[in-house]
Amino acid sequence: MPLFLPHFNLQKFNTLAVPSLAQYFVSVKTDDELREALAFARTENLPLLLLGGGSNIVLRADFPGLVVQIKSQGREVVDENEEFVWLKVAAGENWHQLVVFSLDNALYGLENLSLIPGSVGAAPIQNIGAYGVEIKELVAELSALNIRSGLSVTFTNESCQFGYRDSIFKQSLKDQYVITSVTFRLRKQPHLNLTYPALRAALANTLEEDITPQQVSAAVIDIRQTKLPDPAVIPNVGSFFKNPVINQQQFDALKAENPTIVSYPAAANQVKLAAGWLIDQAGWKGREVGGAAVHEQQALVLTNPRKSSGQAVLALADLIKQSVFEQFGVMLEMEPRIYP
Ligand SMILES: Cc1cc2nc3c(=O)[nH]c(=O)nc-3n(C[C@H](O)[C@H](O)[C@H](O)COP(=O)(O)OP(=O)(O)OC[C@H]3O[C@@H](n4cnc5c(N)ncnc54)[C@H](O)[C@@H]3O)c2cc1C
């Protein structure tokens, strides 16, 4: 029987270091413990918060329910052919440790996603992505427990409905499943993705055919450490807003008024804007309001240097959204999920 801890302080369990008390907290290592935790929540009629590394949530108050920290461990090769290896990884494994493990074992594909904080089980929820790669390219399938029935279900890559920082688990199946393991299809031979300009620039001294996945990983780590604040030093959740996607017509009008606007290609007739650029232009970079702040080097990152409340962080986020909307007519959407 896993230990249910009452009045549990979550401050060290969310990378924004927001103080928040959970009515109950439980850490589960196996599917059986997970089922017991879900049964406890059902019997006691408690709302649930599934927790990995707490690097993509904002706790706006105390959590009146059960927080279930997923700590299952394990990696297993379940299949292979000449080209690929299928690696099944437990949801509680640390994401970056998985990337290191894959490289140490000559399994390729995850290198661009080095140093993203959090757990393997949370990674499909928002289809984590960085430096030109998203995990939708690498997930073969995943296993998940239905929260209501306790039954285990397999989701194929297609049925996860991955999109930009999005999946079915943030949409029609929100709060309905606990991901228990993810099976990745990794390559036996390197197949590098150097499309991201900053990444190619970081490796400019090496001929493309000589670049190794290990070098890509090291370059990604280097760029991230220069650009992004370490949550252990300055509490944050990485990008606070998604890059907004607008239609070509709206973009043309914005571009006419803002010739230096930063944009990326998106689907047909759509353009993705750099939310960080919009926030910077609206004058927010480096500003602090009510204990929460906008990072000095990267306007897309909100920080919580004084370990203030989630309310303080959200109040700043609202001010930013409002001013970006007033200046550009673009509504920013938050990336992390808010609880309760
Ligand atoms: C410094 C920094 C940099 C970052 N950079 C990136 C980046 O480059 N790209 C990117 O995509 N993200 C980035 N992030 C965001 C974050 O790392 C990812 O979203 C990560 O996948 C969150 O993992 P986690 O375990 O911390 O999730 P948590 O914050 O614990 O949870 C996030 C959401 O997933 C749910 N969840 C967690 N585990 C499970 C599970 N097993 N089953 C079902 N639901 C679950 C939670 O309930 C919650 O809704 C960054 C964050 C930080 C702090």
The ligand as an SDF file (V2000), in Angstrom:
LIG
                    3D

 53 58  0  0  0  0  0  0  0  0999 V2000
   13.9470   25.1780  -18.0930 C   0  0  0  0  0  0  0  0  0  0  0  0
   12.8430   24.4700  -18.8380 C   0  0  0  0  0  0  0  0  0  0  0  0
   12.9830   24.2400  -20.1980 C   0  0  0  0  0  0  0  0  0  0  0  0
   11.9750   23.5780  -20.9020 C   0  0  0  0  0  0  0  0  0  0  0  0
   12.1580   23.3620  -22.2420 N   0  0  0  0  0  0  0  0  0  0  0  0
   11.2120   22.7200  -22.9540 C   0  0  0  0  0  0  0  0  0  0  0  0
   11.4100   22.4830  -24.3550 C   0  0  0  0  0  0  0  0  0  0  0  0
   12.4340   22.8010  -24.9290 O   0  0  0  0  0  0  0  0  0  0  0  0
   10.4150   21.8540  -25.0260 N   0  0  0  0  0  0  0  0  0  0  0  0
    9.2660   21.4540  -24.4200 C   0  0  0  0  0  0  0  0  0  0  0  0
    8.4180   20.8960  -25.1080 O   0  0  0  0  0  0  0  0  0  0  0  0
    9.0590   21.6610  -23.0940 N   0  0  0  0  0  0  0  0  0  0  0  0
    9.9990   22.2850  -22.3580 C   0  0  0  0  0  0  0  0  0  0  0  0
    9.8020   22.5150  -21.0120 N   0  0  0  0  0  0  0  0  0  0  0  0
    8.5370   22.0940  -20.3900 C   0  0  0  0  0  0  0  0  0  0  0  0
    8.6140   20.7200  -19.6640 C   0  0  0  0  0  0  0  0  0  0  0  0
    9.9390   20.3550  -19.4290 O   0  0  0  0  0  0  0  0  0  0  0  0
    7.9410   19.6210  -20.4580 C   0  0  0  0  0  0  0  0  0  0  0  0
    6.6040   19.9430  -20.7160 O   0  0  0  0  0  0  0  0  0  0  0  0
    7.9720   18.2630  -19.7230 C   0  0  0  0  0  0  0  0  0  0  0  0
    7.4840   17.2490  -20.5580 O   0  0  0  0  0  0  0  0  0  0  0  0
    7.1660   18.2770  -18.4300 C   0  0  0  0  0  0  0  0  0  0  0  0
    7.4730   17.1020  -17.7320 O   0  0  0  0  0  0  0  0  0  0  0  0
    7.1370   16.9530  -16.2010 P   0  0  0  0  0  0  0  0  0  0  0  0
    7.3580   15.5210  -15.8430 O   0  0  0  0  0  0  0  0  0  0  0  0
    7.8510   17.9560  -15.3990 O   0  0  0  0  0  0  0  0  0  0  0  0
    5.5730   17.2530  -16.2200 O   0  0  0  0  0  0  0  0  0  0  0  0
    4.6840   17.8960  -15.0650 P   0  0  0  0  0  0  0  0  0  0  0  0
    4.9250   19.3570  -14.9840 O   0  0  0  0  0  0  0  0  0  0  0  0
    4.8210   17.1090  -13.8120 O   0  0  0  0  0  0  0  0  0  0  0  0
    3.2360   17.6630  -15.6960 O   0  0  0  0  0  0  0  0  0  0  0  0
    2.8500   18.3350  -16.8710 C   0  0  0  0  0  0  0  0  0  0  0  0
    1.4640   17.8570  -17.2850 C   0  0  0  0  0  0  0  0  0  0  0  0
    1.5100   16.4710  -17.6440 O   0  0  0  0  0  0  0  0  0  0  0  0
    0.6510   15.7020  -16.7990 C   0  0  0  0  0  0  0  0  0  0  0  0
    1.3340   14.4320  -16.5380 N   0  0  0  0  0  0  0  0  0  0  0  0
    2.5590   14.2570  -15.9750 C   0  0  0  0  0  0  0  0  0  0  0  0
    2.8790   12.9520  -15.9650 N   0  0  0  0  0  0  0  0  0  0  0  0
    1.8320   12.2930  -16.5170 C   0  0  0  0  0  0  0  0  0  0  0  0
    1.5560   10.9080  -16.8040 C   0  0  0  0  0  0  0  0  0  0  0  0
    2.4290    9.9390  -16.5190 N   0  0  0  0  0  0  0  0  0  0  0  0
    0.3700   10.6060  -17.3750 N   0  0  0  0  0  0  0  0  0  0  0  0
   -0.5390   11.5670  -17.6840 C   0  0  0  0  0  0  0  0  0  0  0  0
   -0.3330   12.8760  -17.4560 N   0  0  0  0  0  0  0  0  0  0  0  0
    0.8440   13.2270  -16.8810 C   0  0  0  0  0  0  0  0  0  0  0  0
    0.4630   16.5360  -15.5580 C   0  0  0  0  0  0  0  0  0  0  0  0
   -0.7390   16.2040  -14.8820 O   0  0  0  0  0  0  0  0  0  0  0  0
    0.4500   17.9410  -16.1440 C   0  0  0  0  0  0  0  0  0  0  0  0
   -0.8040   18.2420  -16.7050 O   0  0  0  0  0  0  0  0  0  0  0  0
   10.7900   23.1630  -20.2510 C   0  0  0  0  0  0  0  0  0  0  0  0
   10.6570   23.3880  -18.8700 C   0  0  0  0  0  0  0  0  0  0  0  0
   11.6750   24.0290  -18.1660 C   0  0  0  0  0  0  0  0  0  0  0  0
   11.5260   24.2470  -16.6820 C   0  0  0  0  0  0  0  0  0  0  0  0
  1  2  1  0
  2  3  1  0
  2 52  2  0
  3  4  2  0
  4  5  1  0
  4 50  1  0
  5  6  2  0
  6  7  1  0
  6 13  1  0
  7  8  2  0
  7  9  1  0
  9 10  1  0
 10 11  2  0
 10 12  1  0
 12 13  2  0
 13 14  1  0
 14 15  1  0
 14 50  1  0
 15 16  1  0
 16 17  1  0
 16 18  1  0
 18 19  1  0
 18 20  1  0
 20 21  1  0
 20 22  1  0
 22 23  1  0
 23 24  1  0
 24 25  2  0
 24 26  1  0
 24 27  1  0
 27 28  1  0
 28 29  2  0
 28 30  1  0
 28 31  1  0
 31 32  1  0
 32 33  1  0
 33 34  1  0
 33 48  1  0
 34 35  1  0
 35 36  1  0
 35 46  1  0
 36 37  1  0
 36 45  1  0
 37 38  2  0
 38 39  1  0
 39 40  1  0
 39 45  2  0
 40 41  1  0
 40 42  2  0
 42 43  1  0
 43 44  2  0
 44 45  1  0
 46 47  1  0
 46 48  1  0
 48 49  1  0
 50 51  2  0
 51 52  1  0
 52 53  1  0
M  END
$$$$
